Amino acid sequence: MIYMNIAKIGGKIQKLRQLKGLTQKDLGDLLGYSESFISYIEKGERNISVSDLHKLANIFNIDHDYFFDKPITVSQFRADKAQDKQNIDYDEIIKNFINYAKKQEK
């Protein structure tokens, strides 16, 4: 079973949202959730799916590893939107996530 520190991830989502100048409603609209659900996620009171973390990574133009304790640089955060259009290898992302989770269980 894979465990995520939802409070830590929620805090990272909140920080990214604030840096991007988005409200909880704005972010909820982008993900298809209510403002209150985004609030619960940011407080670590609700889980967020891995697929939604991938959506967030695309919204904030960052590597999904950021949510799992890999730091990002300001230049990565502010990277050109043209990078959003690159092909994403989801199989590779899932494989890397599973390998990361296995290492965390040890």
Secondary structure, DSSP 8 states (H G I E B T S, - for coil): -----HHHHHHHHHHHHHHHT--HHHHHHHHT--HHHHHHHHTTSS---HHHHHHHHHHHT--GGGGGT----HHHHT--GGGGGS---HHHHHHHHHHHHHHHH-
